[in-house]
Amino acid sequence: MGKGGGGQKTPYEAPNDLTSRQKASLIDLISEGPIEGPIHVQGSMDDLGCIYLDDTPVIDGSGNSTINGMYAQWRAGTLEQPAMSGFTASANEVPVGIEVKYNSPVTRTITSPNIDRLRLTFGTQALVETKDNGDRVPTSVQLQIQVQRNGAWITEKNVTINGKRSNSPYLMAVVLDDLPPVPFSVRMIRITQDSTSDKIQNNTVWSSYSELVDISQTYPGSAVAGLMFDSEQFGNKFPRRNYLIKGRIIQVPSNYDPDKQIYTGIWDGTFKPAFTNNPAWILWDLLTHPRYGMGKRLNISEVDKFALYAIGRYCDEQVDDGFGGKEPRMTCNAYITDMRKAYDVMGDMCAMMRIMPVWNGRALTFIQDRPSDVVWPYTNANVIDGNFQYSFSALKSRHTAVEVRFIDPDNGWKTSVELVEDDASIARFGRNVMRVDAFGCTSRGQAHRHGLWLLTTEKLETQTVEFTVGSEGLRHMPGDIIEIADNYYADNQIGGRLTHIDYASQTLTLDRNIDTPKSGKSSVTLISTQGDPQSYEVMSYPASNQIKLDTLPLGLKDGGVWTLTLPSLRRRLFRAISLADNGDGSFTVIAVQHTPEKEAIVDKGAKFEPKPDTPLGGFISPVENLSVDIESDASAWQVEASWNTPYSSRGVDFLLKLTTGDRIVGTASTTDTMYRFGGLPQGNYVLSVVPQNDRKQKGEVATTSFAINPPLPPSYIEVESGYFSLGIIPRSGGQNSLRAQYEFWFSEKKITDIHEVENRAEYLGISSMWVIQGRNLKAGHTYYIYVRSVNAVGKSVFVEAKGEPDSNTKEILDELDGYFMTTEAGKQLGKRLDWNAETALILSNADSQLSRSLLVKHGQSQAGIRELWQVRATDSEAWAQEVKEIYSAVGDNKSAIKETQTSITKLDEAIGQRFTEIRTEMDKAQADIISNSTAISNTNKAFAENKTQVQAKFDKQEGMIQEKMQATFNQAGDGVVTHSINITIVHNNVKYNAAGQVISAQVKNGKLESFFGYNANNFAWY
């Protein structure tokens, strides 16, 4: 008889019938406007092709949409742009993210004064009930939304969530329209008991609330994008947004077509608005724009636009992109979204274009590293003492590989790294990697060229030259290319002066004998009638000190400079980077090595075998850049010598000899390009290095001298008296190979025993110079400074100097014992004025405005009157402004009077301002009167100020007088009332705080003090 069996049941899973569907609506601020607009990509002609959500393009490569129900609008950022349709409310979403439990309501207080409606977003993390038989079925949970009105909680909504959701959270939204006055509180209550079993999952959560404002914003002057889409596709969260756009419309040359990147005709210096990614004109915009750039600090006339024009054309030239096509040499595609130092931004822009900013005394100009004509030749015959001093970059500082980070469009607009390597240098010197960011670079080809330019510069341009010249030093400016014909460096006579010009025989007689080349063609550089160096082919050599040309140029003079370019030697070119006036009629020039072939190597992939610098370089490469580093070695010293050669050193040994006086300290042979000598005592040394090939043939010897000694004391010390300060500048008679610096010690009294300085004086620090200030230095008092040289080996003896600080308020400051200068009155008395170019605050976003103008022109003369009235009122702010201006001009001579009155009232502040400026200008003369009256009242302080500045300028001479009355008190009861007059004179580019007067009273920490001060060279009472 068999046993009966039972049946089995499969658990039932009810479908998920709760679906979260919320429409996300947002407006993104893209940029300061106006901009060109979105870029249509992937064949799409609508505005969706340039949008990326969570790094996913809205339109894929086939032109299909990847986001359902996506809608987008753009506004370019004009001042009169319309509001976007469909975006009638702006919302400020505030996250909550708290679980709502039974008997534990969640409450939030609303304080925003501009709220019209409130949207609550809430739901369940899961909603499902599991029966005893395993079935998973729908269930429900109840919530209640209450608003506090007049102190009582009023139920606004009863919400029941009924259904099943087991795979993800479910969210819903409720909008409350009839809101009480702010501040008010809203809370969410759970009516259903909390689940105590895993069989019922019905946790409830308040996700967020949004403060809705019913207003259609136009966002004038702001480029914005409005997006609408189904938020369920992003887990009911806002995705990360990126936009591919053509950016700001800026000022570009009037003859420039930025789309085709071509320039037509001759530029007249005027501009037009257009979009461009040419970095030269982006830099111009950053330097001159008055709002987000440096336009308020840097006048347009103080930026060399014609230098930028040449740079811009250079940037637009087409070069190989590395993929068989062409692209502009440099473009800039960047967002500047964070506040940065102007100098850093300018540095990034300049590095992109291979340029260096230089202030030439009149304007900000730019030096670009590119081939250009030689401006002037320098030889041993036209520099002081015939001396050129060279320095070389250390071998360890030269890189052999560069990792360039750039924004890669092929990598989803993320950062990629382009590796640029010099295989030959890596094989010789090892791998030394530099890591850089290519600012604004979105091209792999441009990133590669940037890295290759850095490597090539460090490899080929390793020298710096310094020399001193007379008036001929003024023939070039910083940035110009100059030729150096150094007979000693070349070991050949390649430069000098003319002693005789014979036009009959077309022959030049030189001031020295030259070694005539056995083959090849030579050329001579002479100064033309226009004062420019020109090159001419040498036809023959009638004598050892004569050369014959086909035709002698006119205008040659006895004593003129000549340089000779031999077929076996490379012409040595340098780019001048500084020109310093020594004050005695001489000028010191510093220049860096310039290799014209570098552009072709970087931009065209050319390879060159450079000629040697000396006649011996053609067979066995002489060593270059021989240098030594000195380090401590127990009780003695260690020297590390390093050098390099212009060609491969395979099969070459280097013979080293180290001597001191007539004694050989050590010898060595190595195949490396560095060697260490250890255990050296103090003394003066000479190191020589000779290359030798495998056939025992030797090249030219290279030597360097160095000293391992404590430094010599300063020869003398300059003490410059400043305004309550002393500038200390040590001077040494000779150079020290260890680059000594100086120790500075300070004493108010003379120290008779120099050995007691460390015990009785105050140590200031180590530097090349020192400025003593901020120590309440007294005028008329003699202070003593003790300075000694220091280096890695030791220290010199002290040298004493003394000085007295300058002050035009000596009598007052001595009486007040320095305390006066710490007060507001003292600070005002010591104020130096600057040429006042400030203007009034100009308001924008007016609700209503009215303007009228009158203008008449005749030839180069014009006269006009302009008036503008603007008003605006909102719930939290009201303002009004009136601007009146009359002006006239004849050519560059002009006169203008402008008055601006502004009234601003906010919920927590009231401001009033009247600004008047009278300005005239003719040739080198300029005269202005500027008045500014401001009153401010707010919850923290009251402030009133009336300031008038009268100023006159003729060429480099300036005079300014300012009268200022100021009163302020704060909530703590502290305040200052000041009436001051300051006079500043600028004479021959030196600014003097010429005279001043101040009357002041202040209350601080309950203490009342008053002051009366004068600052002048002379006093007179009548």
ROMAR-24348 format. One record per residue (C-alpha): residue in three letters; z, x, y. Coordinates in steps of 0.001 Angstrom, whole numbers, plus 500000, padded with zeros to 6 digits. Layout:
<sites>
ALAZXY/...
</sites>
This chain:
<sites>
MET500000500000500000/GLY498910501618503274/LYS500829501930506540/GLY499570500035509644/GLY498238502074512654/GLY498680501572516490/GLY496032501660519322/GLN495653504207522249/LYS494840503460525942/THR493103505746528490/PRO494911505682531907/TYR492991503897534651/GLU492248505738537926/ALA491515503372540781/PRO488858504614543254/ASN489918506133546564/ASP489182503336549004/LEU490807504815552128/THR488373506845554208/SER489202508609557481/ARG486425508187559981/GLN487117509404563479/LYS484494510236566032/ALA485183513604567634/SER484218513768571292/LEU484697516947573299/ILE483394518782576348/ASP483246522596576339/LEU483133524702579484/ILE480377527207578751/SER480015529277581884/GLU480066529501585628/GLY476924527699586728/PRO474111527380587104/ILE472702528662583801/GLU469209528541582341/GLY470348526385579413/PRO470265526212575610/ILE467845528239573512/HIS465681526185571171/VAL465639527942567817/GLN464241527349564318/GLY461419525218565639/SER463795522653567132/MET462903521309570572/ASP466193519468571126/ASP469558520813572251/LEU471117520935568768/GLY469320524075567637/CYS471577526369569655/ILE474920524952568450/TYR477049526515565712/LEU480083524696564274/ASP482425526904562245/ASP479628529533562261/THR477183527043560690/PRO474044526188562682/VAL473666522453563334/ILE469929522850562602/ASP469169524928559492/GLY466223527249558932/SER464033524349557795/GLY464698522317560905/ASN467054519869559145/SER470405518764560534/THR473491520015558710/ILE475907517724560595/ASN475690513939560284/GLY475723511852563437/MET475635514865565743/TYR474984514194569442/ALA474931516751572255/GLN474431516819576009/TRP474137519727578438/ARG474753520233582104/ALA473476523493583602/GLY476229523852586211/THR474577522800589461/LEU476727521493592296/GLU475081518037592255/GLN474780517507588501/PRO475426513974587139/ALA478197513038584758/MET477382513054581046/SER476757509612579575/GLY479061508558576775/PHE481892510800577925/THR483727508301580120/ALA487175509538579224/SER488780512931578943/ALA491490513500576411/ASN494267516038576119/GLU495276516193572472/VAL498893517193571811/PRO499742518143568206/VAL502850516621566578/GLY502544517343562844/ILE505916515823561817/GLU506632513681558759/VAL507900510187559602/LYS510753509144557300/TYR512708505935556866/ASN515625505764559327/SER514286508950561035/PRO511851507831563760/VAL509777510487565537/THR509847510240569348/ARG507729511869572025/THR507995511625575834/ILE504838511252577909/THR504954512906581350/SER501304513354582360/PRO500793511590585740/ASN497080510925585122/ILE497240509128581768/ASP495435505769581420/ARG495670505200577661/LEU497441506779574706/ARG495859507372571293/LEU498165508012568323/THR496763509678565204/PHE498820509265562024/GLY498475508554558314/THR499512509626554848/GLN499295512849552954/ALA498578510787549820/LEU498837507088548980/VAL498926506263545250/GLU501249504661542679/THR501394505780539047/LYS502339503026536587/ASP504387503587533469/ASN501238503419531379/GLY499624506191533443/ASP497386504012535609/ARG496986505263539192/VAL496566502301541485/PRO496641501501545225/THR499897500962547081/SER500934500408550701/VAL503241501683553408/GLN504324500087556684/LEU504838501750560065/GLN505828500481563470/ILE504887501879566904/GLN507282501250569782/VAL507196502044573508/GLN510272502246575687/ARG510023499842578626/ASN512842499493581151/GLY515200501221578748/ALA514414498952575786/TRP512216499740572788/ILE509337497276572522/THR507198497036569382/GLU503522497549570282/LYS501907497723566832/ASN502863496945563253/VAL500661498975560960/THR500199498578557220/ILE498215501181555328/ASN497069499624552062/GLY494839501294549506/LYS494528504493547536/ARG493957508077548680/SER494849510872546288/ASN492436513724546969/SER493170514462550655/PRO495200513187553614/TYR494191509929555281/LEU494424509583559062/MET493912506631561363/ALA494266506091565103/VAL495851503416567315/VAL495178503202571060/LEU497846501827573415/ASP496360500407576609/ASP499119498761578626/LEU501379501717579350/PRO504550501744581446/PRO504946504176584367/VAL505497507791583396/PRO507679509257582163/PHE508071507021579135/SER508758507525575433/VAL506872506387572363/ARG508156506488568817/MET506915505879565301/ILE509160504138562742/ARG508681503966558995/ILE509487500476557695/THR508893501233554012/GLN511661502984552142/ASP511007506675551359/SER509759507306547844/THR512339508792545499/SER509977509197542550/ASP506815511141541844/LYS505281507878540695/ILE504862506723544280/GLN503290509113546780/ASN503347507603550260/ASN504605510254552669/THR503658509425556272/VAL502939511905559050/TRP502378511661562790/SER499525514128563285/SER498984514095567071/TYR498596512017570196/SER495935512162572895/GLU496421511437576599/LEU493276509591577703/VAL492037509554581300/ASP489241507089582100/ILE487069509116584473/SER483514510412584462/GLN483655514090585397/THR480626515872586862/TYR482098519389586618/PRO480157520748589621/GLY479268524412589406/SER480257524526585728/ALA477885524678582769/VAL479289522309580119/ALA478282520977576709/GLY479342517563575402/LEU479476517009571629/MET480052513909569488/PHE480245514014565680/ASP482075512587562671/SER485305514590562402/GLU485659513833558664/GLN483165516601557961/PHE485675519106559358/GLY488877517791557836/ASN489634515733560967/LYS490043518953562946/PHE488017520333565800/PRO485631522981564459/ARG485045526310566166/ARG482047526009568500/ASN479497528630569488/TYR476452528161571679/LEU473250530172571912/ILE472195529958575547/LYS470334531674578322/GLY473103532440580769/ARG473639532510584496/ILE470842532253587006/ILE471319535285589236/GLN469481537116592007/VAL466483539174590850/PRO463756540961592863/SER461213538615594396/ASN458321540441592694/TYR459912540327589230/ASP458883538008586377/PRO461944538043584084/ASP460156536151581285/LYS457350538695581031/GLN459568541543582270/ILE456950542820584702/TYR457010543741588392/THR454077542920590663/GLY453179544918593744/ILE455654546588596093/TRP459112545084596386/ASP460128544076599916/GLY463854544140599116/THR464313540351598889/PHE465609538360595937/LYS465018535078594154/PRO467165533119591659/ALA466233533420587983/PHE467686534053584552/THR467458537594583236/ASN469166539786580665/ASN468159542965582480/PRO471473544849582822/ALA470551546322586220/TRP470418542893587880/ILE473457541662585985/LEU475327544661587427/TRP473988543770590897/ASP475328540233590447/LEU478758541471589335/LEU478996543870592274/THR477869541435594985/HIS478961537955593886/PRO481793536806596178/ARG483533534557593646/TYR483795536303590303/GLY482427539710591320/MET483245542296593971/GLY481354540600596798/LYS484477540128598904/ARG485321543828598723/LEU481860545366598606/ASN479231544489601183/ILE475712543942599860/SER474481546730602112/GLU476925549104600375/VAL475147548783597004/ASP471933550767596540/LYS469594547988595416/PHE466573550273595406/ALA468261552607592923/LEU468975549559590744/TYR465334548502591140/ALA464154551769589587/ILE466801551458586867/GLY465812547841586191/ARG462171548787585699/TYR463266551563583336/CYS465355549094581309/ASP462356546730580962/GLU459993549358579575/GLN458879548543576032/VAL460012550856573221/ASP459899550697569417/ASP462425548253567973/GLY462647550057564614/PHE460874547256562723/GLY457295547935563781/GLY457482545931567004/LYS458390546462570631/GLU461399545445572713/PRO462829546255576161/ARG464670549558576309/MET467945547864577325/THR469083544252577551/CYS472505542725578146/ASN473560539531576375/ALA477289539119576833/TYR480035536660577656/ILE482640537915580121/THR485487535494579415/ASP488606537524580211/MET489871538987583463/ARG489182542725583390/LYS489380545603585815/ALA486198545848587854/TYR485947549572587127/ASP486038548961583357/VAL483321546293583487/MET481161548503585704/GLY481737551381583275/ASP480540549280580318/MET477439548167582205/CYS476638551702583348/ALA477104553171579859/MET474590550648578535/MET471947551878581012/ARG472790555610580708/ILE473812555706584362/MET476758556952586371/PRO478020555282589585/VAL478312557598592603/TRP479551556924596136/ASN477267559020598355/GLY479292558481601528/ARG477351555422602633/ALA476740553286599585/LEU477376552918595877/THR474351554422594163/PHE473581555215590544/ILE472405558284588643/GLN470376557566585502/ASP469966560076582706/ARG466168560168582480/PRO463409562661583265/SER462618563199586940/ASP461074565829589202/VAL462885569022590154/VAL464245568743593686/TRP465182572391594329/PRO465254575737592478/TYR468266578073592546/THR468113581756591668/ASN470444584706591992/ALA468783585310595368/ASN469745582026597056/VAL473293581483595786/ILE476359583248597137/ASP477009586563595337/GLY474142585685592980/ASN476746584241590631/PHE476370581323588232/GLN479457580337586227/TYR478844578523582951/SER481109576490580726/PHE480287575000577356/SER481486572003575412/ALA483735572888572488/LEU482097572731569082/LYS484888570529567758/SER484142567931570448/ARG480516567473569338/HIS479923564619566948/THR477432564530564110/ALA477516560786563396/VAL478085557633565429/GLU479149554166564308/VAL477861551686566884/ARG479345548192566812/PHE477060545449568148/ILE476585541673567921/ASP474043541059565160/PRO471933537840565265/ASP470963538441561632/ASN474644538437560674/GLY475445535040562150/TRP476120536576565577/LYS479031538541564160/THR479790542217564661/SER477734544679562631/VAL477885548464562541/GLU474816550657562991/LEU475326554151561577/VAL473408556946563313/GLU473600560413561733/ASP472296563898562475/ASP471771565217558949/ALA471042568777560043/SER474206568979562133/ILE476274567446559323/ALA474968570110556943/ARG475956572871559398/PHE479174571620560960/GLY480442568828558736/ARG480899565158559454/ASN482518564313562828/VAL482251560572563504/MET482379558815566877/ARG483001555057566994/VAL481752553099570000/ASP481133549512571079/ALA477681548756572500/PHE478589546307575261/GLY476247543313575507/CYS474007544630572715/THR472405542101570344/SER469620544357569055/ARG469933546732566137/GLY467216548896567666/GLN469103549170570958/ALA472333549961569100/HIS470543552726567186/ARG469096554187570393/HIS472536554071572034/GLY474095556051569198/LEU471182558494569021/TRP471428559084572781/LEU475120559980572427/LEU474434562393569556/THR471438563991571265/THR473343564437574528/GLU476217566233572804/LYS473805568352570778/LEU471308569438573462/GLU473251569272576732/THR476222571530576132/GLN476356573550579363/THR477816573041582813/VAL476992575380585681/GLU478930575950588907/PHE477750577985591881/THR478163578243595646/VAL475353578066598192/GLY474847577986601925/SER472928575356603843/GLU470286575148601118/GLY472853573277599076/LEU472125570255601228/ARG468568570055599896/HIS469666567943596951/MET472028565046596355/PRO474263564266593374/GLY472011563026590605/ASP469019565203591506/ILE467428567586588996/ILE467651571262589963/GLU466251574368588292/ILE468467577371587515/ALA466598580667587232/ASP469420583063586334/ASN468077586567585766/TYR471268587679584024/TYR471367584748581630/ALA467669585058580747/ASP467863588874580572/ASN464635588851582546/GLN463548588735586171/ILE462551585087586571/GLY463639584303590141/GLY464007585768593597/ARG462443585761597075/LEU458985586501598461/THR458599589684600512/HIS454910589393601468/ILE452176586737601349/ASP448528587893601359/TYR446198584916601717/ALA443167587198601723/SER443769588371598155/GLN445747585281597064/THR448578587623596093/LEU452345587298596388/THR454662590294596557/LEU458059589678594974/ASP461432591220595753/ARG461744592709592258/ASN459731594005589335/ILE459008591562586545/ASP458175591992582868/THR454655590640582491/PRO454115588552579342/LYS451775590045576750/SER450208586663575936/GLY450255583061577023/LYS450159581484580445/SER452886581729583055/SER453518579626586133/VAL455387580217589360/THR457339577616591334/LEU457054577817595118/ILE458284575666597980/SER455409573612599415/THR454785572713603038/GLN456591569404602451/GLY459663571291601234/ASP459178570326597580/PRO459011572786594667/GLN455497572908593172/SER454282574804590112/TYR451146577012590153/GLU449467578914587321/VAL449632582716587508/MET446156584220587156/SER447066587924586948/TYR449634590632587762/PRO448155593247590169/ALA451421595204590123/SER454845594985588509/ASN456135593155591575/GLN453008591132592383/ILE451388587973591066/LYS447985586527591900/LEU447166582832592048/ASP443855581038592118/THR444667579629595563/LEU447844580219597529/PRO449383577023598937/LEU449667576812602704/GLY453008577079604454/LEU454532579885602395/LYS456978582087604274/ASP458467585512603718/GLY461887585104602135/GLY460901581904600370/VAL462302581209596901/TRP460203581726593753/THR460923581101590076/LEU458820582220587131/THR458277580185583967/LEU457300582456581080/PRO455492581201577957/SER458322582409575722/LEU461267580946577686/ARG462510577432578237/ARG462809576236581817/ARG466503575600582471/LEU467098572282584240/PHE470403570771585326/ARG471450567492586915/ALA473745567883589934/ILE476875565778589611/SER478908566982592605/LEU478405568739595921/ALA481630569804597672/ASP481923571092601238/ASN484162574168601233/GLY484738573932604987/ASP483317577377605751/GLY479626576536605764/SER479305576889602004/PHE479012574234599324/THR480076574274595680/VAL477606572686593284/ILE478473571497589779/ALA475636570446587477/VAL475252569540583806/GLN472449570618581529/HIS469405568325581511/THR466930568104578637/PRO463865566031579616/GLU462750565776575978/LYS465858563728575163/GLU464217560471576270/ALA461288560954573885/ILE463654561901571055/VAL465790558790571546/ASP463227556158572545/LYS460106557393570756/GLY461459559267567748/ALA459822562541568826/LYS460917565871567390/PHE460772569080569446/GLU461382572729568682/PRO462851573952571989/LYS461987577376573362/PRO464779579951573603/ASP466668580712576816/THR466285584499576458/PRO463547586836575190/LEU465667587774572169/GLY465935584224570981/GLY462568584078569281/PHE463492586307566305/ILE467222586111565629/SER469047583269567321/PRO471774584581569632/VAL475068582766569465/GLU475810580225572186/ASN478942578698573636/LEU481255581465572469/SER484783580323573255/VAL488369581047572192/ASP491470578905571724/ILE494884580604571793/GLU497864579358569779/SER501368580625569104/ASP501704582618565858/ALA505423583264565203/SER506366586138567526/ALA502708586932568283/TRP499530584988569066/GLN496516583706567156/VAL492967583407568534/GLU490366581042567083/ALA486832581974568128/SER483992579469567744/TRP480300579487568599/ASN477037577890567597/THR473347578806567379/PRO470315576771568473/TYR468630577081565051/SER469707577171561430/SER472011580106560704/ARG471125580269557003/GLY470898583902555899/VAL472590585126559081/ASP475906586975559241/PHE477992587166562398/LEU479634590495563213/LEU482789590187565312/LYS484621592890567226/LEU487858592370569166/THR488920595076571625/THR491661595642574165/GLY490872598431576595/ASP489230601224574576/ARG490992600251571348/ILE489405598128568611/VAL491933595528567478/GLY489888594049564655/THR486427593562563162/ALA485085590903560846/SER481922589521559275/THR481440585843558496/THR478713583319557780/ASP480728580550559440/THR480586579729563132/MET484303580272563636/TYR486887582959562875/ARG490616583543563469/PHE492381586716564550/GLY496162586614564074/GLY499218588647565010/LEU497969589581568473/PRO500381590862571130/GLN500053590080574804/GLY497204591815576603/ASN493631591588577878/TYR490917591238575219/VAL487140591240574852/LEU485483589510571871/SER481865590262570952/VAL479708588459568370/VAL476342589769567099/PRO474065587835564690/GLN472515589870561853/ASN469898588703559345/ASP469580589702555705/ARG467340592630556712/LYS470184593984558881/GLN468286593235562067/LYS470642592368564896/GLY470273589893567721/GLU471722589894571222/VAL475447590473571583/ALA477550587716573120/THR480916588538574681/THR483810586693576207/SER486936588003577917/PHE490358586412577716/ALA493969587286578378/ILE497153586631576415/ASN499616587080579240/PRO502017585042581300/PRO500157583751584334/LEU500160585440587707/PRO502184583669590389/PRO500293581584592948/SER498707583710595676/TYR499930581266598292/ILE500974577645598609/GLU499495575115601000/VAL501958572549602321/GLU500320569510603907/SER502617567384606054/GLY502085563672605520/TYR503703560502606716/PHE507218560955605324/SER505685563089602564/LEU504722566649601677/GLY501635567661599718/ILE502047570888597716/ILE498847572700596667/PRO499224576094594929/ARG496334578540595274/SER495593581382592847/GLY493468584386593621/GLY491776584566590217/GLN490993582443587188/ASN493268582423584173/SER491731582012580739/LEU494654579903579592/ARG494175577427582453/ALA497628577785583958/GLN499371574894585637/TYR502320574955587987/GLU506020574037587912/PHE507373572402591067/TRP511029572575592220/PHE512488570959595367/SER515435571854597607/GLU516685570577600951/LYS518067574044601703/LYS516684577538601420/ILE517686579409598247/THR518117583070599153/ASP518363584304595564/ILE515094583373593864/HIS516774583696590447/GLU519045580734591320/VAL516179578242591743/GLU516667576640588316/ASN520399576167589017/ARG520262574954592625/ALA516861573223593045/GLU515633569930591618/TYR512886570090588986/LEU509921567835589867/GLY507411568430587069/ILE504276570296585953/SER500852569657587477/SER498053571322589402/MET499466569906592661/TRP502358567675593750/VAL503040565084596440/ILE506688564567597425/GLN507275561086598798/GLY509605558137598465/ARG512689560371598855/ASN513648559341602436/LEU512310562615603800/LYS513389563168607387/ALA511078564256610155/GLY512059567543611776/HIS513918568707608664/THR512613571741606802/TYR512365571318603038/TYR511837574144600564/ILE509540574060597565/TYR509522576636594768/VAL506433576935592562/ARG505610579106589577/SER502632579305587222/VAL503072578345583552/ASN500859578594580471/ALA501225578787576700/VAL502490582380576922/GLY505083582155579647/LYS505928581614583290/SER505479583615586478/VAL508066584303589156/PHE508778581640591763/VAL506906581524595080/GLU508656579846598012/ALA507045577463600500/LYS508462575207603151/GLY507317572260605214/GLU508314569401607476/PRO507095565803606998/ASP505293564069609866/SER506532560885611531/ASN505999559221614861/THR509348557436614584/LYS511542560503614194/GLU514309559501616622/ILE514724556035615135/LEU514599557119611515/ASP517108559930611987/GLU519505557436613572/LEU519047554845610824/ASP519252557515608080/GLY516213556168606243/TYR517600552683605666/PHE515295551112608234/MET512168551995606222/THR513428549954603249/THR513557546734605271/GLU510711544344605972/ALA510681545568609571/GLY510330549195608503/LYS507527548375606108/GLN505649546557608866/LEU506170549419611349/GLY504653551915608897/LYS501667549714608104/ARG498189551178608433/LEU495486548687609301/ASP492172548342607495/TRP488932547117609018/ASN489385543360608767/ALA486502541638607029/GLU488433538651605628/THR487109535126606022/ALA488645531701605806/LEU489194529809602574/ILE486108527643601951/LEU486857524548599871/SER484460522914597399/ASN484238519701595333/ALA484442517445598374/ASP484320513672597857/SER482521513255601150/GLN481000515634603620/LEU478982515542606826/SER477038518394608369/ARG474652519056611192/SER472885522121612474/LEU470616523327615246/LEU468395526399614891/VAL465719527948617095/LYS463646531061616307/HIS461252533139618388/GLY459842536312616875/GLN462792538433615784/SER465232536350617838/GLN467185533351616609/ALA470124531224617699/GLY471916528449615883/ILE474875526084615701/ARG476301524722612449/GLU479057522167611853/LEU480512520940608570/TRP483174518327607802/GLN484558517889604260/VAL487245515586602850/ARG488626514890599396/ALA491433512711598004/THR492806512294594468/ASP496060511016592993/SER497657514435593400/GLU495800516140596220/ALA494179515480599578/TRP492383517907601829/ALA490146518081604851/GLN488203520928606379/GLU486184521456609531/VAL483866524459610005/LYS482119525245613286/GLU479857528235613855/ILE477603529443616652/TYR475499532552616227/SER472623534489617735/ALA470605537527616722/VAL467822539730618006/GLY466597541922615168/ASP469661543679613722/ASN471766542937616821/LYS473920539877616296/SER476856537866617560/ALA478773535046615873/ILE481804532847616564/LYS483217530825613683/GLU486234528522613497/THR487576526976610298/GLN490438524460610167/THR491863523419606816/SER494533520908605831/ILE495685520632602202/THR498469518422600868/LYS499568518287597229/LEU502469516673595406/ASP504536519845595780/GLU502968521723598683/ALA501439521309602149/ILE499151523926603707/GLY497530524209607115/GLN495238526980608341/ARG493191527758611419/PHE490891530761611140/THR488824532055614064/GLU486510535043614074/ILE484411536527616872/ARG482079539248615636/THR479403541314617410/GLU477237544122616102/MET474584546387617661/ASP473290549593616083/LYS476405551739615399/ALA478706549603617545/GLN480796546738616185/ALA483542544712617866/ASP485555541851616354/ILE488478539555617127/ILE489984537770614110/SER492798535219614321/ASN494494533543611386/SER497281530964611665/THR498801529652608437/ALA501706527323607680/ILE502920526531604144/SER505726524232603033/ASN506654523714599400/THR509673523103597214/ASN510615526803597150/LYS510021528084600655/ALA508708527564604172/PHE506262530094605566/ALA504488530407608927/GLU502315533229610194/ASN500124533853613229/LYS498020537025613088/THR495429538389615499/GLN493495541609614995/VAL491264543174617654/GLN489011545932616377/ALA486191548122617656/LYS484025550624615834/PHE481384553082616987/ASP479759555110614223/LYS482688556817612385/GLN485313556093615044/GLU487453552960614705/GLY490313551397616613/MET492361548422615440/ILE495349546614616937/GLN497090543768615163/GLU499782541437616432/LYS501588539402613812/MET504363536826614053/GLN505828535691610758/ALA508759533525609709/THR509789532587606180/PHE512858531206604425/ASN513317530376600775/GLN515446527957598802/ALA518189530561598295/GLY518698530899602040/ASP517073534337602368/GLY514534534785605128/VAL512767537135607519/VAL511453536638611057/THR509199539425612368/HIS507097540109615450/SER505049543282615070/ILE502260545195616762/ASN500376547930614907/ILE497649550264616164/THR495469552304613811/ILE492847554857614859/VAL490124556294612597/HIS488810559553614039/ASN486246561646612146/ASN486989559727608921/VAL490747560412609192/LYS492987557363609572/TYR496061557615611859/ASN498926555187612176/ALA498802555727615937/ALA501501553426617286/GLY503609550436616400/GLN506359548119617554/VAL508463545690615556/ILE511215543189616308/SER512751541681613212/ALA515737539817611853/GLN516476539097608238/VAL519062537232606194/LYS519583538546602689/ASN522450537679600354/GLY524224536005603274/LYS524062539103605494/LEU522304539008608883/GLU520602542142610237/SER518224542696613143/PHE515932545586613996/PHE513973546902616959/GLY511609549807616263/TYR508894551875617915/ASN506318554274616493/ALA504494556440619054/ASN503869560028620127/ASN505085559420623684/PHE507444556946625342/ALA507543555852628993/TRP509831553327630687/TYR509319551890634167/
</sites>
